[in-house]
Amino acid sequence: MSAQDQHDTHRHHDEGYAHGSFRSYMIGFGLSVILTAIPFWLVMTGVLGDAQLTAFIILGFAVVQIVVHMIYFLHMNTRSEGGWTMLALIFTIVLVVITLSGSIWVMYHLNHNMMPQMQGMSAHDMSQMP
């Protein structure tokens, strides 16, 4: 068997994961550019006026962009590698949610329980303390 024959048989072998086409990469690239440009525009123009609302909208765009990257560039779906990539992703998301929510819960309660006498004080009042 020649080297060319080996190369041809190797090319048709299915490794168990999805391959992207030029079209799918261009769709992913276009979506990524749009999902980056809109939040940039929101921040630079200040069109919403409220910083907290702008931050929540940017977080929403970030989540959508993560999904776009996973689908179009990482080729994650329920069929690739027998579903193990999706199972690993779900496990990772569960761990991140538990870690973040637990950290926020602990920080909130530490702040609330460690300094109850300073709850109503302003920064100016605290600077005047001996």
ZIMOVEN-V407365 format. One line per field, one symbol per residue. phi: phi as a letter, one per 30 degrees, with the letter a starting at -180 (. if undefined). burial: I if it has 24 or more other C-alpha atoms within 12 Angstrom, else O. A space follows every 50 residues. Layout:
BEGIN
phi=???
burial=???
END
This chain:
BEGIN
phi=.ddddddddddcdcdjbdcdcedddddddddddddcddddddddciddic ddddddddddddddddddddddcchdadcdhiiddddddddddddddddd ddddddddddddcdbddcdcdcdddddddd
burial=OOOOOOOOOOOOOOOOOOOOOOOOOOOIOOIIOOIIOIIOOOOOOOOOOO OOOOOOOIOOIIOOIOOIIOIIIOIIIOOOOOOOOOOOOOOOOOOOOOOO OOOOOOOOOOOOOOOOOOOOOOOOOOOOOO
END
